[in-house]
Amino acid sequence: MDGGDLQILGLGLVRRTILTALRAGFRRIFLLTPNDAALRGIAVIADWRHLYSALLPGEAASVLIAPTTILAETDWIERLARTSMEPAAWRAAPDRIVMLSAAALPEALVSLDAEGGARDMGAVQNRLTRRFGSPAPLPDGVEPMTVSGPADIRVAERRLLRALVKDTDGFMARHVERRVSLAISRRLASTVVTPNQMTLISMAIGLAGAPFFISAQAPWQIAGALLFLAHSILDGCDGELARLKFQESRSGGVLDFWSDNVVHVVTFACMAMGWSRAIDQAWPLLLGAAAVLGNLGSAGLVYWRMMRTKGDAGPLYTSVSALPDRSLARLLDALSRRDFIYLVVALALFGKANWFLLLASLGAPTYFFLLVLLAVREHVAKTRTPSRA
C-alpha cells in the first residue's frame, strides 16, 4: 500500500516524511515512481539513473533511501542527518532504511538501475550488498518502523505522541498533564484547530479562573484552581499541535510565552484583592504587587536575553540561560516548571489559596534577582573568554 494513502495524526504518511526530513535538515527529497503525480515539496523521478542527474551540480552529501511506508520521526531523522559517512560506505536497517555516502552514490545507482531497477527495499539492499558487501549498522537510537496498513496506525501515533514529551517537563507535567494534553492533541491533530487558537483558548480559561480567587470561600477557590490547572494542561496542546502539524512559528512561541505570564499575573492580582477584601486590610495588595512585578521582571528579562533575537529555527524558549548546564541555570529552569499549580489546588481545597500569594510575593522577586545574577555571571564569563584564548 502506498504510504501516502494512510493518515497519521492528520497528515498523509509521505507528507509527514517530507516535512520531518526538511525540519531535520535534509535539503533534497525525491519520490521514485513511474507516475507523474507529485506531492507539494517533492520531486518525482522515474528511475534510479535520473537521481544522480537530479542532484545539484557538485553536491556532495549522503543520501537516505526509505520506502513510502516509513514513519518519519524527528529524533532518528535528525540523528541520521548528523551521521558522518566514510567514503564508499553504506549503512542500513533491514527493509527500512539505506544510507549511502556521496562517494558510493554513482556506483550504487548504476547497480540499483540495472535489470529493470530495484522497486522495494529488499531488492535495494540485496543489490547494494552484492556491490559493496554487508552494510554498517545505523547509529544507536535509529529504529524506524514501517506503516503497512491501518493496523499499524495506532502504534505509529503512540510513537509520535510519546516523542512530544519534553525532557524539561516537571514531574507532574510529565506524569499527569502530558497524558491529558496528548490525548486532546491526538483528537485535534486532524481538525482545523491551530496551535495559536489553542494558546488563546488556554489563556481565556486561565483568565476566567482568576476572578474566583477574589472570594475567600473554598468552593469558589477550588473552581478557580481547577480552571488554572485546565489552563496549564491545555497550554501543552499548542506546542504539541505545532509540532504534529508542522506549524511552529516565532509568533506562536511569543504568544505562548506571554499568555502564560499574563494568566499568572492576573491570578496573583486576584489573589491579592481577595485576601485584602477578606481581612479588610491593604497590605495583601503589596504582596500581590511584589508577585506581579517579580513575575513580569523575570519574564521580561528572559524574553530580552533568550528570545528577542531568536529566529524561527527550533523552539523559541528552552531555558532561562544560554548555558543551561551550569548549576544556577539548572536550578532556575527547575523552578520555572509549573508544578506549583498543584499547590494552588491543594490550598484552594481549604479556602487558603491566599497562602500561595505569600510564597509568590517572596519567590517571584527572588527568582528575578537570581536571573539578574545569572545574566551578570554569563556576561562576565563571555567578556573573559577572548582574553583566555
C-alpha positions as CSV (number, residue, x, y, z in Angstrom):
1,M,0.0,0.0,0.0
2,D,1.3,3.5,-0.8
3,G,2.1,5.2,2.5
4,G,0.5,8.4,1.1
5,D,-2.9,6.8,1.5
6,L,-2.5,6.5,5.3
7,Q,-3.3,9.4,7.5
8,I,-1.2,9.7,10.7
9,L,-2.4,12.3,13.1
10,G,-3.9,14.5,10.4
11,L,-1.2,14.1,7.8
12,G,-0.5,11.6,5.0
13,L,2.4,9.4,5.7
14,V,4.5,10.6,2.7
15,R,3.7,14.3,3.5
16,R,4.8,13.7,7.1
17,T,8.1,12.2,6.0
18,I,8.8,15.1,3.7
19,L,8.2,17.7,6.4
20,T,10.1,15.8,9.0
21,A,13.1,15.4,6.7
22,L,13.1,19.1,5.8
23,R,12.8,20.0,9.5
24,A,15.9,17.8,10.2
25,G,18.0,19.5,7.6
26,F,17.8,17.2,4.5
27,R,17.9,19.5,1.5
28,R,16.6,17.5,-1.4
29,I,13.8,14.9,-1.4
30,F,12.8,12.7,-4.3
31,L,10.0,10.2,-4.8
32,L,10.8,7.2,-7.1
33,T,7.6,6.4,-9.0
34,P,6.6,5.8,-12.6
35,N,3.6,8.1,-12.1
36,D,3.5,11.7,-13.0
37,A,1.6,12.7,-9.8
38,A,3.8,14.8,-7.5
39,L,3.4,15.9,-3.9
40,R,4.0,19.6,-3.0
41,G,7.6,20.0,-1.9
42,I,8.9,16.7,-3.5
43,A,10.4,16.0,-6.9
44,V,9.4,12.8,-8.8
45,I,12.0,10.7,-10.6
46,A,11.1,7.8,-12.8
47,D,14.1,5.6,-12.2
48,W,17.4,5.4,-10.3
49,R,19.6,6.8,-13.1
50,H,17.8,10.1,-13.0
51,L,18.5,10.6,-9.3
52,Y,22.2,11.4,-9.8
53,S,21.5,13.9,-12.5
54,A,18.7,15.5,-10.4
55,L,21.1,16.3,-7.6
56,L,22.6,19.8,-7.5
57,P,25.9,20.1,-9.5
58,G,28.8,19.4,-7.2
59,E,26.5,18.4,-4.4
60,A,28.4,16.1,-2.0
61,A,26.1,14.7,0.6
62,S,25.0,11.4,1.9
63,V,21.7,10.0,0.5
64,L,19.0,8.4,2.6
65,I,16.7,5.9,0.9
66,A,13.4,4.8,2.6
67,P,10.1,3.3,1.5
68,T,7.0,5.5,1.4
69,T,5.6,3.5,4.3
70,I,8.4,4.6,6.7
71,L,7.2,6.5,9.8
72,A,9.3,9.7,9.9
73,E,10.2,10.6,13.4
74,T,12.2,13.8,14.2
75,D,14.7,12.1,16.7
76,W,16.1,9.4,14.4
77,I,16.0,11.5,11.3
78,E,18.0,14.2,13.0
79,R,20.5,11.5,14.1
80,L,20.9,10.4,10.5
81,A,21.3,14.0,9.3
82,R,24.3,14.3,11.8
83,T,25.8,10.9,10.9
84,S,29.1,11.1,9.1
85,M,29.8,8.5,6.4
86,E,33.1,7.0,5.3
87,P,33.9,7.2,1.6
88,A,32.3,4.4,-0.4
89,A,30.4,3.3,2.7
90,W,26.7,2.5,3.3
91,R,24.5,1.8,6.3
92,A,21.2,0.1,6.6
93,A,18.3,-1.1,8.8
94,P,16.9,-4.3,7.1
95,D,13.9,-3.5,4.9
96,R,13.6,0.1,6.3
97,I,16.5,2.5,5.7
98,V,19.5,2.7,3.5
99,M,22.1,5.5,3.8
100,L,24.8,6.0,1.1
101,S,27.9,8.1,1.2
102,A,28.3,10.6,-1.6
103,A,31.3,8.8,-2.9
104,A,29.4,5.5,-3.2
105,L,26.4,7.0,-4.8
106,P,27.3,6.8,-8.6
107,E,28.3,3.2,-8.4
108,A,25.2,2.4,-6.2
109,L,22.8,4.0,-8.6
110,V,24.2,2.0,-11.5
111,S,23.5,-1.2,-9.6
112,L,20.0,-0.1,-8.5
113,D,19.0,0.8,-12.0
114,A,20.2,-2.4,-13.7
115,E,17.8,-5.2,-14.7
116,G,14.7,-3.1,-14.6
117,G,15.5,-1.3,-11.4
118,A,15.0,-2.1,-7.7
119,R,11.5,-1.1,-6.6
120,D,11.4,-2.3,-3.0
121,M,13.8,-2.1,0.0
122,G,14.6,-5.8,-0.1
123,A,15.8,-5.5,-3.7
124,V,17.7,-2.3,-2.9
125,Q,19.6,-3.8,0.0
126,N,20.3,-7.1,-1.8
127,R,21.9,-5.2,-4.8
128,L,23.9,-2.9,-2.6
129,T,25.2,-5.9,-0.6
130,R,26.4,-7.6,-3.7
131,R,28.1,-4.4,-4.8
132,F,29.6,-3.2,-1.6
133,G,29.4,-6.0,0.9
134,S,27.5,-6.0,4.2
135,P,26.3,-2.6,5.4
136,A,27.4,-0.9,8.7
137,P,24.6,-0.6,11.2
138,L,22.7,2.7,11.7
139,P,23.6,4.7,14.7
140,D,22.1,3.7,18.1
141,G,18.6,5.0,18.6
142,V,17.7,4.8,14.9
143,E,14.9,2.2,14.9
144,P,12.2,3.3,12.4
145,M,9.0,1.5,11.8
146,T,7.0,1.0,8.6
147,V,3.3,1.5,8.5
148,S,2.0,-1.1,6.2
149,G,-1.7,-0.8,6.9
150,P,-4.4,0.6,9.2
151,A,-3.5,-1.8,12.0
152,D,-0.1,0.0,12.4
153,I,-1.6,3.5,12.6
154,R,-2.3,3.4,16.4
155,V,1.2,2.2,17.1
156,A,2.6,5.0,14.9
157,E,0.5,7.6,16.6
158,R,1.7,6.5,20.0
159,R,5.3,6.8,18.9
160,L,4.8,10.3,17.6
161,L,2.9,11.4,20.6
162,R,5.5,9.9,23.0
163,A,8.2,11.9,21.3
164,L,6.4,15.2,22.3
165,V,7.1,14.7,26.0
166,K,9.9,17.2,26.9
167,D,12.9,16.4,29.0
168,T,12.3,19.8,30.7
169,D,8.7,18.9,31.8
170,G,8.3,18.9,35.6
171,F,7.3,15.7,37.5
172,M,3.5,16.4,37.5
173,A,3.6,17.9,34.0
174,R,5.2,14.7,32.7
175,H,3.1,12.2,34.6
176,V,-0.3,13.9,34.7
177,E,-0.7,16.9,32.4
178,R,1.0,15.4,29.4
179,R,-1.2,12.4,29.5
180,V,-4.3,14.6,29.2
181,S,-2.9,17.1,26.7
182,L,-1.6,14.4,24.4
183,A,-5.0,12.7,24.4
184,I,-6.5,16.1,23.4
185,S,-3.9,16.8,20.8
186,R,-4.3,13.4,19.2
187,R,-8.0,14.2,18.6
188,L,-7.3,17.8,17.4
189,A,-4.5,16.9,15.0
190,S,-6.8,16.1,12.2
191,T,-9.0,19.1,12.7
192,V,-8.6,22.7,11.6
193,V,-7.7,23.9,15.1
194,T,-4.4,25.8,15.0
195,P,-1.7,26.0,17.7
196,N,-2.4,29.7,18.2
197,Q,-6.1,29.1,18.7
198,M,-5.2,26.6,21.4
199,T,-3.0,29.2,23.1
200,L,-5.8,31.7,23.1
201,I,-8.3,29.1,24.4
202,S,-5.9,28.2,27.2
203,M,-5.3,31.8,28.1
204,A,-9.0,32.5,28.2
205,I,-9.6,29.6,30.6
206,G,-6.8,30.8,32.8
207,L,-8.1,34.3,32.9
208,A,-11.7,33.1,33.5
209,G,-10.4,31.2,36.6
210,A,-8.5,34.2,38.1
211,P,-11.6,36.1,39.5
212,F,-12.7,33.1,41.5
213,F,-9.7,33.8,43.8
214,I,-11.3,37.1,44.9
215,S,-13.6,35.0,47.1
216,A,-12.4,33.6,50.4
217,Q,-14.8,30.7,50.1
218,A,-13.3,27.3,49.4
219,P,-15.8,26.3,46.6
220,W,-15.0,29.4,44.6
221,Q,-11.3,29.0,45.1
222,I,-11.5,25.3,44.0
223,A,-13.3,26.3,40.8
224,G,-10.6,28.9,40.1
225,A,-7.8,26.4,40.9
226,L,-9.3,23.8,38.6
227,L,-9.6,26.4,35.8
228,F,-6.0,27.4,36.5
229,L,-5.0,23.7,36.2
230,A,-7.0,23.3,33.0
231,H,-5.2,26.3,31.5
232,S,-1.9,24.6,32.3
233,I,-3.0,21.3,30.7
234,L,-4.3,22.9,27.5
235,D,-1.2,25.1,27.3
236,G,0.7,22.0,26.4
237,C,-1.6,21.3,23.5
238,D,-0.5,24.3,21.5
239,G,3.2,23.2,21.3
240,E,2.1,19.6,20.6
241,L,-0.2,20.6,17.8
242,A,2.5,22.9,16.4
243,R,5.0,20.0,16.1
244,L,2.4,17.5,14.9
245,K,1.1,19.8,12.2
246,F,4.5,21.4,11.4
247,Q,3.1,24.8,12.2
248,E,5.9,26.1,14.6
249,S,6.5,29.8,14.3
250,R,8.3,32.5,16.2
251,S,5.0,34.5,16.7
252,G,3.3,31.4,18.1
253,G,6.2,30.9,20.6
254,V,6.0,34.6,21.7
255,L,2.2,34.3,22.1
256,D,2.6,31.2,24.2
257,F,5.2,32.6,26.4
258,W,3.4,35.9,27.2
259,S,-0.1,34.3,27.5
260,D,1.2,32.1,30.4
261,N,2.7,35.1,32.1
262,V,-0.5,37.2,31.7
263,V,-2.5,34.4,33.3
264,H,-0.1,34.2,36.2
265,V,0.0,38.0,36.8
266,V,-3.8,38.3,36.7
267,T,-4.2,35.3,39.1
268,F,-1.7,36.8,41.6
269,A,-3.6,40.2,41.4
270,C,-6.9,38.5,42.1
271,M,-5.5,36.5,45.0
272,A,-4.2,39.8,46.5
273,M,-7.6,41.5,46.1
274,G,-9.4,38.6,47.6
275,W,-7.1,38.4,50.6
276,S,-7.4,42.2,51.1
277,R,-11.2,42.1,51.0
278,A,-11.3,39.1,53.4
279,I,-9.4,40.9,56.1
280,D,-10.2,44.5,55.2
281,Q,-6.6,45.4,55.1
282,A,-4.4,46.9,52.3
283,W,-1.1,45.1,52.9
284,P,-2.0,41.9,50.9
285,L,-2.0,44.3,47.9
286,L,1.7,44.9,48.5
287,L,2.2,41.1,48.4
288,G,0.3,41.0,45.1
289,A,2.4,43.8,43.7
290,A,5.6,42.0,44.7
291,A,4.4,38.8,43.0
292,V,3.3,40.6,39.9
293,L,6.4,42.8,39.5
294,G,8.7,39.8,40.1
295,N,6.8,37.7,37.5
296,L,6.9,40.5,34.9
297,G,10.5,41.3,35.6
298,S,11.6,37.7,35.2
299,A,9.5,37.2,32.1
300,G,10.8,40.4,30.5
301,L,14.5,39.5,31.3
302,V,14.2,36.0,29.9
303,Y,12.5,37.3,26.8
304,W,15.1,40.0,26.3
305,R,18.1,37.7,26.8
306,M,16.9,34.4,25.3
307,M,14.0,35.0,22.9
308,R,14.2,38.6,21.5
309,T,16.6,37.9,18.7
310,K,15.9,34.2,18.2
311,G,14.6,33.1,14.8
312,D,12.1,30.5,13.7
313,A,14.5,27.6,13.8
314,G,13.9,25.3,16.8
315,P,11.9,26.0,19.9
316,L,11.7,29.7,20.9
317,Y,12.1,29.1,24.6
318,T,14.0,26.2,26.1
319,S,15.9,27.6,29.1
320,V,16.4,30.8,31.1
321,S,20.1,30.6,30.2
322,A,22.4,30.3,27.2
323,L,24.5,27.9,29.3
324,P,21.7,25.6,30.7
325,D,24.2,23.1,32.1
326,R,25.5,25.4,34.8
327,S,24.2,24.8,38.3
328,L,22.4,28.1,38.8
329,A,20.8,27.8,35.3
330,R,19.6,24.3,36.1
331,L,18.1,25.4,39.4
332,L,16.3,28.3,37.8
333,D,15.0,26.1,35.0
334,A,13.7,23.6,37.5
335,L,12.0,26.4,39.5
336,S,10.3,27.7,36.3
337,R,8.3,24.5,35.9
338,R,4.6,24.8,36.7
339,D,4.2,22.0,39.2
340,F,3.3,24.9,41.7
341,I,-0.2,24.8,40.3
342,Y,-0.9,21.7,42.3
343,L,0.0,23.5,45.5
344,V,-2.6,26.2,44.5
345,V,-5.2,23.4,44.0
346,A,-4.3,21.8,47.4
347,L,-4.6,25.2,49.3
348,A,-7.8,26.0,47.5
349,L,-9.4,22.9,48.9
350,F,-9.3,24.6,52.3
351,G,-10.0,28.1,51.1
352,K,-6.4,29.1,51.7
353,A,-5.2,30.0,48.1
354,N,-4.0,33.3,49.5
355,W,-1.2,31.5,51.3
356,F,0.3,30.8,47.9
357,L,0.4,34.5,47.3
358,L,2.7,34.9,50.3
359,L,5.0,32.4,48.7
360,A,4.8,34.1,45.3
361,S,5.5,37.5,46.8
362,L,8.8,36.2,48.2
363,G,9.6,33.7,45.4
364,A,9.0,35.9,42.3
365,P,11.3,38.8,43.3
366,T,13.9,36.3,44.5
367,Y,13.7,34.5,41.2
368,F,14.1,37.8,39.3
369,F,17.2,38.7,41.2
370,L,18.7,35.3,40.6
371,L,18.1,35.7,36.9
372,V,19.9,39.0,37.1
373,L,22.8,37.3,38.9
374,L,22.9,34.6,36.2
375,A,22.9,37.2,33.5
376,V,25.8,39.1,35.1
377,R,27.8,35.8,35.6
378,E,27.3,34.9,31.9
379,H,28.2,38.4,30.8
380,V,31.5,38.3,32.8
381,A,32.3,34.8,31.5
382,K,31.7,36.0,28.0
383,T,33.9,39.0,28.3
384,R,36.7,37.0,29.8
385,T,36.7,34.3,27.1
386,P,38.7,36.3,24.5
387,S,41.5,37.1,27.0
388,R,41.9,33.4,27.7
389,A,42.3,32.5,24.1
